[in-house]
Amino acid sequence: MKKTWMFLLLFGGLNLAGFAQEATEAAAVTDEDLKKFATVEVMTSEFVEKKTEELKNMILNNEVIDGGARYNEIKAAWGDAAKEAEINLTDEERAAYAAIKEFQDSLQQSVVDYKTELIKDDTVLGVSIYNKVNGAIKEDPAMKEKLDQLVAEMKVKDDGDVEK
């Protein structure tokens, strides 16, 4: 009876090892998976740059606030009645700054929403590929380095296409 249990444990262990190996092979990150993941990273980075440029233009081209220097002055005084009085903050400036601040505060969530939609879109990436690649880059520094290099190459290529 003891030999039967030993045989079953050994045989079962070998089957589990084989199953684990199959699961690992199935979860192997392909170059295509990595490229899709990198594409999402580049698209997200471009989205952030676009939104940052929007914010910069809102500040620099604001007719009420009149440029970055006044914006920084208001920002430093914001929420402190004595400082706001000291810089002679007007109601118009207060409203203009509040609108800019609201846009700025919403930026992080808009980036999260944008990237989430890209990840969920199976034609762009897909959740399963995202999870597989994300897990791999956390476990394997070489995979993370490969991804970073691919992202950098894609950004350089994109920059080159824009200049043409």
N, C-alpha and C positions, 0 to 999 in steps of 0.2 A: 504494500500500500504506500509505503514511504517513497519507493522508487517511482510510482505513478504520479504522486504529487510533485516530485522533483522534475519529472519529465514535463508535466503540465506547466509548471512554473517556468522552466527553461524555454519550452516551446512558445508559451504565451509571451514571455519576455522578448524572444526573437521576433515574434509577430508585431509586438508593439514597437520595437526598434525599427522594423521595416516600415510600419505605418508612419512613424515619426519622420523617417527619412523621406518617404513619399510626400508628406505634408511640407517638409522643408523644401523639397525640390519644386513642389507646386507653388510655394510662396517665394521662390527665387525672383529677385527683381531683374527684369529684362532691361536692355538698353532703351527699348521703346517706353517702358514704364518710367524710367528715369527721365527720359526726354519730356514726357507728358508732365511729370511733376515739375521739372525745371521750367517748362513753358508757363505753368500756373504761377510759379515764383516770379518770373519775368513780367508776366501780365499784371500781377499784383503790384510789383515795384513800379511799373509804368503808371498804374492807376494812382498810386501814392504820389508820384511826381506830378501828375496832372492836377490832383487835388491840392497839393502844396503850392503849385503855380497859381491856381485859382485863389487860394488864400492870400498869397503874396499880392496878387493884382487887386483883391478886395481892399487890402491895406493901403497900397501905394496909390491906387487910383480913386480912393474915396474922396469925394468932394467936400465932405463935412470935416473929416479928420485931417485932411491935408498932409498926407505922407507918413512915412515910417517913424520919424522922430516924434511927432505928436502922438502917434499910436503907442509908442513905447512909454511915453510920459503918462498917458492915460492908463496903460496896463500897470505901471508901477504904482499908480495911485488908486486903482480900482478897488472898491469896497471899503476904503478908508475915507470917511466924510471930510476929515481935516485935510488930508492930502488932495482930495478932489477939489476942495475949495481953494487950496493953495495954488493949484494949476489952473484955476478958473474953468473947470469942466462945465460945458454948457449942456442943456438938455438934448440938443441935437447931436452933440458929440457922444453923449451917454447912449442914445438910441443907436447911433451908427456903430459904436464900439460893441454894444450888446449884440447886434446882428452879426458882426464879425466873430465875436466870441462864441455865439451859438453855432455858427458854421464850423469853427475850429473844434469845438467840443464834439460835434457830430462826426468829425473825420474818422476817428478810430472805429466807430461802429460801422460807418459806410465801407471802410476797408475790410472789416470782418465779414460784412454781408456780401461784398463783392467776391472775396476769396471763397467763401462758403458756397456761393452759387457756382463758381468755377469747379470746385471740388465735386459737388453733387452732380454736375453735368457729365454724363458718361461719354459724350462726344469730345469733351475737353480732357477730363481725367477720370472721374468716377471715385466713389468713396472707397471701394475695395482696393483700388490701386494706390490711392492716397495713403490708406492705412498700412498697406504692405511696404511702400517706399519709406514712409515716415518711421515705421518700426525699424526698418533696415538701417536707415541713416543714424538712428539713435544707438543702435548696437554696434555698428561697424564704422569706425572713423574713416576708413578708406572709401567707403561708399559715400559718406558725407563730403569728403574731399572731391570725389568724382562729381557729385552733384554741384558743388560750389564752382568747380571748374566749368562744367557745362553751362551753368547759369551765367557765369562771366563771359563765356564765349558767345552765348546768345545775346547778351546785352551789347557786346562789341559789334556783333553783326547787325543788330537793330540800329545802333548808333550810326553805323556805316551806311545803312539803307536810307536813313533820314537825310544824310548829308548829300546823297546823290542827286 
